[in-house]
Amino acid sequence: MKKRLITLLLMSIIFPLVWQPSPAQASVNISDMINTSLGATDAGVSIRDSETGQILYQFNGNTPRKPASTLKLLTGAATLSLLGEEYRYRTSLYIDGSISKGTLNGNIYLKGSGDPTLQYAQLLAFANALKNKGITKVNGNLYGDERIFSGSPLTPGIVAEDESDYYAARTSGLVLSPDNDFDAGTMIVRVAGGKVGQKPSVSFMPNAMGMTIMNNAKTVSGRSTNTITISRKYRTGEVIISGNIPAGKWTQEWVTVNDPTINTVYALQEAMKTQGIKFVETSAINRGEVPNNATFITTYESQTLKEMFPAFMKLSNNSMADIFVKTLGAEVHGVGDTQTGVNVLREFGQTIGLDMSNWTFEDGSGISHNNKVSPNDLTALLYHVRDMDAYNTYYQALPVGGNKERLTGGSLRNRYTKASTKLRVVAKTGALTGVNTLAGYVKAKSGKTYIFSIMTENRSAPAIDEIDTVVSHLINKY
């Protein structure tokens, strides 16, 4: 009873669309704050009671806007609920033919299930498994079996100028990540300055992966400006490095690969070579299904979803989102493409009580400008997911405002750093050109937790500071 009384008193102070504030309260009126910070147009706000789900305040709350990466809130909820926290991806190695005096007279097959966490270390383990079978030479081909997924490797809405960037990576049933950020479908290209006037050195993680490297860069004096650019030529496997790098300095960039399946098999071949396994000149790399008579060698099981979810949510990983959507399509309806996965997201939303007729989206990462959702729909999602069995994992995976640890604070680690706001915001960020969004949970000084969504678009400059001003106001005044 006491808690209910406190809630009613807070609501009467905070939310001017339901209760009119007194003159003394006008200075802390959230409506005034929103108009001042966000403006009267191209912004929307929704605030709900975290206990009852009641909308306490809305400003253009039912107007659909671009969610950007806050769409991952739906993707994450569906993935954990439908696949389960303990779900693991499997990558398996097979051979066919026969082994004679160390030579495999046959082929090697790497079969994927879409694991976004597969790394070079696992490829080395596969290479060693072949070596332990007595194979020192391959008289045959290497094939990548990607059939778990189908359709375009690119999600809708990715424009040509973004295709080289890590957040717009292609996905397939067999894809490699260069590090523990799990930006699947990318490679890290590092450029280091050498002697002045000469080309800088170039290295790769995990390796060149069959890509062609065009090093047009030059080393300049140590006091010069670094002007290096690293990008992949549109729809090719050619990485172009240009510009100047000062002697003794280095820079690196995550670049998308052109064909994740083929590039992963190339990386496996390079791993095998490092372990002393040779190939005949006619050995080729291609796609191919594992034949029924193939011999199983070994398999690698990924981390659980529970273990990989912080990297997904806190770092706002688009590759993982795209892969999760295709995995949902494959596991629920037997079709591992983006459209089928998106349909699964819709079905999930309906089962938890959302009105999915209000949602327009064509991916699970939020990268498309065609996605539309209202602030009220996002807060409704955040209210309903509290009933999920995996809600604790979901909540713990969200970025925490002001926590400097990268895999705790995530995309909010440099926001809400003041003592008055630190660790009070647990929310998902979103950003596209002209768009900034934030949706999640905020604990006010009163001890009350609110569910909120703030969406801005059509901005010539980022609206992050303006959004943070509104959220900080919620924390400090209510």
Solvent accessible surface area in square Angstrom, and as a share of the most:
residue,aa,sasa,rsa
1,M,191,0.85
2,K,157,0.66
3,K,133,0.56
4,R,163,0.60
5,L,103,0.51
6,I,80,0.41
7,T,18,0.10
8,L,92,0.46
9,L,102,0.51
10,L,23,0.11
11,M,11,0.05
12,S,38,0.24
13,I,65,0.33
14,I,0,0.00
15,F,1,0.00
16,P,11,0.07
17,L,109,0.54
18,V,78,0.45
19,W,90,0.32
20,Q,152,0.67
21,P,30,0.19
22,S,49,0.32
23,P,127,0.80
24,A,91,0.71
25,Q,51,0.23
26,A,44,0.34
27,S,100,0.65
28,V,29,0.17
29,N,19,0.10
30,I,0,0.00
31,S,25,0.16
32,D,76,0.39
33,M,44,0.19
34,I,0,0.00
35,N,70,0.36
36,T,115,0.67
37,S,19,0.12
38,L,4,0.02
39,G,26,0.25
40,A,70,0.54
41,T,98,0.57
42,D,47,0.24
43,A,0,0.00
44,G,0,0.00
45,V,1,0.01
46,S,0,0.00
47,I,0,0.00
48,R,31,0.11
49,D,2,0.01
50,S,5,0.03
51,E,89,0.40
52,T,88,0.51
53,G,9,0.08
54,Q,92,0.41
55,I,52,0.26
56,L,2,0.01
57,Y,3,0.01
58,Q,61,0.27
59,F,34,0.14
60,N,58,0.30
61,G,2,0.02
62,N,110,0.56
63,T,56,0.32
64,P,71,0.44
65,R,16,0.06
66,K,41,0.18
67,P,1,0.01
68,A,1,0.01
69,S,16,0.10
70,T,0,0.00
71,L,1,0.00
72,K,0,0.00
73,L,0,0.00
74,L,0,0.00
75,T,0,0.00
76,G,0,0.00
77,A,0,0.00
78,A,0,0.00
79,T,0,0.00
80,L,2,0.01
81,S,50,0.32
82,L,80,0.40
83,L,25,0.12
84,G,26,0.25
85,E,47,0.21
86,E,118,0.53
87,Y,45,0.17
88,R,105,0.38
89,Y,2,0.01
90,R,118,0.43
91,T,1,0.01
92,S,12,0.08
93,L,0,0.00
94,Y,43,0.16
95,I,10,0.05
96,D,24,0.13
97,G,61,0.59
98,S,68,0.44
99,I,66,0.34
100,S,59,0.38
101,K,207,0.88
102,G,15,0.14
103,T,30,0.18
104,L,0,0.00
105,N,63,0.32
106,G,11,0.11
107,N,32,0.16
108,I,1,0.00
109,Y,14,0.05
110,L,1,0.00
111,K,70,0.30
112,G,6,0.05
113,S,27,0.17
114,G,0,0.00
115,D,4,0.02
116,P,0,0.00
117,T,4,0.02
118,L,2,0.01
119,Q,37,0.17
120,Y,51,0.19
121,A,63,0.49
122,Q,34,0.15
123,L,0,0.00
124,L,50,0.25
125,A,59,0.46
126,F,4,0.02
127,A,0,0.00
128,N,58,0.30
129,A,21,0.16
130,L,0,0.00
131,K,96,0.40
132,N,129,0.66
133,K,102,0.43
134,G,38,0.37
135,I,0,0.00
136,T,74,0.43
137,K,83,0.35
138,V,0,0.00
139,N,68,0.35
140,G,14,0.14
141,N,42,0.21
142,L,1,0.00
143,Y,45,0.17
144,G,1,0.01
145,D,1,0.01
146,E,43,0.19
147,R,118,0.43
148,I,70,0.35
149,F,15,0.06
150,S,55,0.35
151,G,62,0.60
152,S,69,0.45
153,P,46,0.29
154,L,32,0.16
155,T,7,0.04
156,P,55,0.35
157,G,37,0.36
158,I,28,0.14
159,V,72,0.42
160,A,52,0.40
161,E,137,0.61
162,D,39,0.20
163,E,5,0.02
164,S,17,0.11
165,D,50,0.26
166,Y,100,0.38
167,Y,77,0.29
168,A,1,0.01
169,A,4,0.03
170,R,31,0.11
171,T,2,0.01
172,S,11,0.07
173,G,1,0.01
174,L,2,0.01
175,V,2,0.01
176,L,2,0.01
177,S,0,0.00
178,P,8,0.05
179,D,32,0.17
180,N,102,0.52
181,D,25,0.13
182,F,9,0.04
183,D,16,0.08
184,A,0,0.00
185,G,1,0.01
186,T,1,0.00
187,M,0,0.00
188,I,6,0.03
189,V,0,0.00
190,R,95,0.35
191,V,0,0.00
192,A,33,0.25
193,G,14,0.13
194,G,39,0.38
195,K,147,0.62
196,V,95,0.55
197,G,50,0.48
198,Q,104,0.46
199,K,127,0.54
200,P,5,0.03
201,S,73,0.47
202,V,37,0.21
203,S,59,0.38
204,F,51,0.21
205,M,94,0.42
206,P,23,0.14
207,N,23,0.12
208,A,35,0.27
209,M,2,0.01
210,G,43,0.41
211,M,15,0.07
212,T,75,0.43
213,I,44,0.22
214,M,82,0.37
215,N,32,0.17
216,N,89,0.46
217,A,3,0.02
218,K,99,0.42
219,T,1,0.00
220,V,21,0.12
221,S,55,0.36
222,G,41,0.39
223,R,242,0.88
224,S,45,0.29
225,T,102,0.59
226,N,66,0.34
227,T,70,0.41
228,I,26,0.13
229,T,81,0.47
230,I,20,0.10
231,S,49,0.32
232,R,11,0.04
233,K,104,0.44
234,Y,104,0.40
235,R,156,0.57
236,T,45,0.26
237,G,26,0.25
238,E,45,0.20
239,V,0,0.00
240,I,53,0.27
241,I,0,0.00
242,S,40,0.26
243,G,28,0.27
244,N,52,0.27
245,I,0,0.00
246,P,6,0.04
247,A,30,0.23
248,G,69,0.67
249,K,112,0.47
250,W,135,0.47
251,T,34,0.20
252,Q,52,0.23
253,E,71,0.32
254,W,61,0.21
255,V,1,0.00
256,T,0,0.00
257,V,1,0.00
258,N,41,0.21
259,D,33,0.17
260,P,5,0.03
261,T,0,0.00
262,I,28,0.14
263,N,9,0.05
264,T,0,0.00
265,V,1,0.00
266,Y,76,0.29
267,A,0,0.00
268,L,1,0.00
269,Q,19,0.08
270,E,61,0.27
271,A,0,0.00
272,M,0,0.00
273,K,95,0.40
274,T,87,0.51
275,Q,43,0.19
276,G,49,0.47
277,I,2,0.01
278,K,144,0.61
279,F,35,0.14
280,V,35,0.20
281,E,180,0.81
282,T,117,0.68
283,S,23,0.15
284,A,51,0.39
285,I,27,0.14
286,N,81,0.42
287,R,103,0.38
288,G,22,0.21
289,E,108,0.48
290,V,18,0.11
291,P,44,0.28
292,N,165,0.85
293,N,125,0.64
294,A,20,0.15
295,T,69,0.40
296,F,104,0.43
297,I,27,0.14
298,T,38,0.22
299,T,43,0.25
300,Y,55,0.21
301,E,81,0.36
302,S,2,0.01
303,Q,63,0.28
304,T,6,0.04
305,L,0,0.00
306,K,101,0.43
307,E,104,0.47
308,M,1,0.00
309,F,0,0.00
310,P,39,0.25
311,A,6,0.05
312,F,0,0.00
313,M,0,0.00
314,K,7,0.03
315,L,38,0.19
316,S,29,0.19
317,N,4,0.02
318,N,18,0.09
319,S,2,0.01
320,M,0,0.00
321,A,0,0.00
322,D,7,0.04
323,I,0,0.00
324,F,0,0.00
325,V,2,0.01
326,K,2,0.01
327,T,4,0.02
328,L,0,0.00
329,G,0,0.00
330,A,18,0.14
331,E,94,0.42
332,V,66,0.38
333,H,94,0.42
334,G,62,0.60
335,V,66,0.38
336,G,4,0.04
337,D,33,0.17
338,T,18,0.11
339,Q,111,0.50
340,T,20,0.11
341,G,0,0.00
342,V,3,0.02
343,N,59,0.30
344,V,1,0.01
345,L,0,0.00
346,R,66,0.24
347,E,70,0.31
348,F,10,0.04
349,G,0,0.00
350,Q,113,0.50
351,T,108,0.63
352,I,36,0.18
353,G,52,0.50
354,L,13,0.07
355,D,81,0.42
356,M,6,0.03
357,S,100,0.64
358,N,70,0.36
359,W,5,0.02
360,T,76,0.44
361,F,13,0.05
362,E,49,0.22
363,D,0,0.00
364,G,0,0.00
365,S,0,0.00
366,G,2,0.02
367,I,18,0.09
368,S,0,0.00
369,H,72,0.32
370,N,97,0.50
371,N,0,0.00
372,K,69,0.29
373,V,1,0.01
374,S,4,0.02
375,P,0,0.00
376,N,8,0.04
377,D,17,0.09
378,L,1,0.00
379,T,0,0.00
380,A,17,0.13
381,L,0,0.00
382,L,0,0.00
383,Y,59,0.22
384,H,53,0.24
385,V,0,0.00
386,R,93,0.34
387,D,125,0.65
388,M,23,0.10
389,D,155,0.80
390,A,7,0.05
391,Y,43,0.16
392,N,100,0.51
393,T,10,0.06
394,Y,0,0.00
395,Y,68,0.26
396,Q,107,0.48
397,A,1,0.01
398,L,0,0.00
399,P,0,0.00
400,V,28,0.16
401,G,0,0.00
402,G,1,0.01
403,N,36,0.19
404,K,129,0.55
405,E,120,0.54
406,R,109,0.40
407,L,88,0.44
408,T,48,0.28
409,G,0,0.00
410,G,0,0.00
411,S,44,0.28
412,L,0,0.00
413,R,69,0.25
414,N,104,0.53
415,R,34,0.12
416,Y,14,0.05
417,T,64,0.37
418,K,153,0.65
419,A,104,0.81
420,S,39,0.25
421,T,5,0.03
422,K,91,0.38
423,L,98,0.49
424,R,67,0.24
425,V,0,0.00
426,V,14,0.08
427,A,0,0.00
428,K,0,0.00
429,T,16,0.09
430,G,5,0.05
431,A,67,0.52
432,L,37,0.19
433,T,123,0.72
434,G,22,0.21
435,V,3,0.02
436,N,13,0.07
437,T,2,0.01
438,L,0,0.00
439,A,0,0.00
440,G,0,0.00
441,Y,6,0.02
442,V,1,0.00
443,K,103,0.43
444,A,1,0.01
445,K,113,0.48
446,S,54,0.35
447,G,43,0.42
448,K,21,0.09
449,T,43,0.25
450,Y,1,0.00
451,I,0,0.00
452,F,0,0.00
453,S,0,0.00
454,I,1,0.01
455,M,1,0.00
456,T,1,0.01
457,E,17,0.08
458,N,107,0.55
459,R,56,0.21
460,S,128,0.82
461,A,64,0.50
462,P,101,0.64
463,A,2,0.02
464,I,60,0.30
465,D,107,0.55
466,E,60,0.27
467,I,1,0.00
468,D,22,0.12
469,T,59,0.34
470,V,0,0.00
471,V,0,0.00
472,S,27,0.17
473,H,15,0.07
474,L,1,0.01
475,I,0,0.00
476,N,56,0.29
477,K,105,0.44
478,Y,6,0.02
